[in-house]
């Protein structure tokens, strides 16, 4: 047996959606996805899902090559889904060039995914500053250096820079870096995916032409 065969057999032997899974009746779903998202997020929290506010954020560069990373949902309002990061990071630069993104929430213990696509806007300076100053100290320390995704010569440089940033923040608690970004994704597509152990998954997709226009919904084949 080759190494590749061993990995394949190991992966095939892993359980998938062994349950118990959450239940979902799309016939009882609301007319708009925002209400259903809040319901599912609340159920994930109540079920004890680890970090239920973690989501994959996918962007594309100028050549159309995608990149993805896990971020924390900062807020959910009538405007959309909010997340933060520096405008000079890879995601910040890609969003500046192509302000569209996809989000993915995966709550594996419940067999649920929520897939979201739409346009992204950078919040105004005052809102970004308020978001940064509301972060815990270590979060502000990490956000102050402004070097995310740049090459790193030595791991020790992280600790040195962190101590310098902490000292700056202790001297000036209201300090906000110019490149701090707070983004809001306004969805045009939201899909709710409920797993079934027999692979007869339930998929409900909401669509609209643009922000503010009415939603329509449809079922999808698994």
MIVEXTI-9947 format. One line per 4 residues: number of its first residue (from 0); for each residue y, x, z of C-alpha. Coordinates in nm, 2 decimals. Last residue first. Layout:
<nodes>
NUM) Y X Z | ...
</nodes>
This chain:
<nodes>
221) 1.85 -2.76 -0.25 | 1.99 -3.02 -0.49 | 2.34 -3.12 -0.42 | 2.49 -3.43 -0.27
217) 2.85 -3.53 -0.36 | 3.19 -3.58 -0.20 | 3.54 -3.66 -0.31 | 3.85 -3.54 -0.14
213) 4.20 -3.66 -0.21 | 4.48 -3.42 -0.31 | 4.68 -3.24 -0.04 | 4.55 -2.89 -0.12
209) 4.42 -2.87 -0.48 | 4.16 -3.04 -0.71 | 3.93 -3.16 -0.44 | 3.57 -3.12 -0.36
205) 3.33 -3.20 -0.07 | 2.97 -3.08 -0.09 | 2.67 -3.22 0.11 | 2.35 -3.02 0.10
201) 2.03 -3.13 0.27 | 1.74 -2.88 0.26 | 1.40 -2.98 0.15 | 1.27 -2.63 0.22
197) 0.98 -2.76 0.42 | 1.14 -2.64 0.74 | 1.46 -2.83 0.65 | 1.80 -2.66 0.66
193) 2.13 -2.84 0.67 | 2.41 -2.72 0.44 | 2.76 -2.85 0.46 | 2.97 -2.75 0.16
189) 3.35 -2.73 0.15 | 3.55 -2.69 -0.17 | 3.93 -2.70 -0.23 | 4.00 -2.53 0.10
185) 4.34 -2.41 0.23 | 4.27 -2.06 0.38 | 4.53 -1.94 0.63 | 4.61 -1.58 0.69
181) 4.76 -1.38 0.97 | 4.86 -1.03 0.88 | 4.98 -0.73 1.08 | 5.14 -0.47 0.85
177) 5.48 -0.44 1.02 | 5.31 -0.36 1.35 | 5.42 -0.57 1.65 | 5.56 -0.42 1.97
173) 5.64 -0.69 2.24 | 5.46 -0.50 2.52 | 5.68 -0.19 2.46 | 5.59 0.10 2.70
169) 5.25 -0.04 2.76 | 5.21 -0.10 2.39 | 5.30 0.26 2.30 | 5.07 0.40 2.56
165) 4.78 0.19 2.43 | 4.85 0.31 2.08 | 4.84 0.67 2.19 | 4.51 0.61 2.38
161) 4.37 0.44 2.07 | 4.47 0.72 1.84 | 4.29 0.98 2.06 | 3.98 0.75 2.09
157) 3.96 0.69 1.71 | 4.02 1.06 1.64 | 3.71 1.15 1.84 | 3.50 0.99 1.57
153) 3.61 1.27 1.33 | 3.74 1.29 0.98 | 3.79 0.91 0.92 | 3.84 0.78 0.56
149) 4.06 0.47 0.55 | 3.90 0.13 0.60 | 4.15 0.02 0.87 | 4.43 0.28 0.92
145) 4.71 0.06 1.07 | 4.69 0.21 1.42 | 4.82 -0.10 1.59 | 4.54 -0.35 1.53
141) 4.29 -0.17 1.76 | 4.54 -0.14 2.04 | 4.64 -0.51 1.99 | 4.28 -0.61 2.03
137) 4.24 -0.39 2.33 | 4.54 -0.56 2.49 | 4.42 -0.91 2.43 | 4.59 -1.09 2.14
133) 4.88 -1.32 2.20 | 5.13 -1.05 2.08 | 4.95 -1.03 1.75 | 4.95 -1.41 1.68
129) 5.32 -1.45 1.78 | 5.41 -1.16 1.54 | 5.22 -1.33 1.26 | 5.39 -1.66 1.32
125) 5.73 -1.50 1.32 | 5.67 -1.30 1.01 | 5.55 -1.59 0.80 | 5.18 -1.67 0.74
121) 5.00 -1.51 0.44 | 4.84 -1.78 0.22 | 4.48 -1.81 0.10 | 4.34 -2.04 -0.17
117) 4.01 -2.21 -0.15 | 3.63 -2.18 -0.09 | 3.42 -2.29 0.21 | 3.05 -2.27 0.29
113) 2.92 -2.42 0.61 | 2.57 -2.32 0.70 | 2.32 -2.48 0.94 | 1.96 -2.42 1.05
109) 2.05 -2.50 1.41 | 1.95 -2.16 1.54 | 2.09 -2.00 1.23 | 2.45 -2.11 1.27
105) 2.60 -1.95 0.96 | 2.97 -1.99 0.88 | 3.07 -1.87 0.54 | 3.42 -1.83 0.40
101) 3.53 -1.78 0.04 | 3.86 -1.63 -0.07 | 4.15 -1.68 -0.31 | 4.49 -1.50 -0.30
97) 4.40 -1.25 -0.57 | 4.62 -0.93 -0.57 | 4.76 -0.98 -0.22 | 4.42 -1.10 -0.10
93) 4.26 -0.78 -0.23 | 4.52 -0.57 -0.05 | 4.47 -0.76 0.28 | 4.09 -0.75 0.24
89) 4.09 -0.37 0.19 | 4.33 -0.32 0.48 | 4.71 -0.29 0.42 | 4.78 -0.65 0.52
85) 4.61 -0.59 0.85 | 4.38 -0.86 0.99 | 4.38 -1.22 1.10 | 4.19 -1.54 1.03
81) 4.30 -1.91 1.00 | 4.10 -2.20 0.85 | 4.31 -2.49 0.70 | 4.65 -2.65 0.70
77) 4.54 -2.95 0.92 | 4.45 -2.69 1.18 | 4.16 -2.45 1.25 | 4.24 -2.14 1.45
73) 4.14 -1.77 1.49 | 3.81 -1.78 1.32 | 3.65 -1.44 1.39 | 3.57 -1.20 1.11
69) 3.26 -1.08 0.94 | 3.30 -0.88 0.62 | 3.26 -0.93 0.25 | 3.35 -0.75 -0.07
65) 3.34 -0.88 -0.43 | 3.41 -0.68 -0.75 | 3.64 -0.89 -0.98 | 3.80 -0.58 -1.12
61) 4.13 -0.65 -0.93 | 3.94 -0.68 -0.61 | 3.75 -0.98 -0.47 | 3.74 -1.15 -0.13
57) 3.46 -1.27 0.10 | 3.51 -1.37 0.46 | 3.19 -1.41 0.66 | 3.24 -1.61 0.98
53) 3.22 -1.58 1.35 | 3.34 -1.88 1.55 | 2.99 -1.97 1.66 | 2.97 -1.63 1.85
49) 2.61 -1.69 1.98 | 2.50 -2.05 1.94 | 2.49 -2.21 2.28 | 2.40 -2.56 2.16
45) 2.73 -2.69 2.29 | 2.92 -2.44 2.08 | 2.72 -2.52 1.77 | 2.77 -2.89 1.83
41) 3.14 -2.83 1.85 | 3.15 -2.64 1.53 | 2.95 -2.91 1.36 | 3.19 -3.19 1.48
37) 3.50 -2.99 1.39 | 3.35 -2.92 1.04 | 3.27 -3.29 1.00 | 3.63 -3.39 1.07
33) 3.77 -3.14 0.83 | 3.53 -3.24 0.55 | 3.70 -3.57 0.47 | 3.53 -3.91 0.41
29) 3.32 -3.88 0.72 | 2.94 -3.82 0.71 | 2.71 -4.11 0.80 | 2.53 -4.11 0.46
25) 2.50 -3.73 0.50 | 2.26 -3.77 0.79 | 2.22 -3.44 0.96 | 1.98 -3.33 1.23
21) 1.98 -2.99 1.41 | 1.67 -2.77 1.39 | 1.39 -2.71 1.64 | 1.31 -2.50 1.46
17) 1.11 -2.25 1.26 | 1.39 -2.22 1.01 | 1.23 -1.91 0.86 | 0.96 -1.71 1.03
13) 0.91 -1.35 0.93 | 0.58 -1.27 0.74 | 0.75 -1.26 0.40 | 0.98 -0.98 0.53
9) 0.69 -0.77 0.66 | 0.50 -0.82 0.33 | 0.80 -0.71 0.12 | 0.87 -0.41 0.35
5) 0.51 -0.29 0.33 | 0.49 -0.34 -0.04 | 0.80 -0.12 -0.08 | 0.64 0.15 0.13
1) 0.34 0.14 -0.10 | 0.00 0.00 0.00
</nodes>
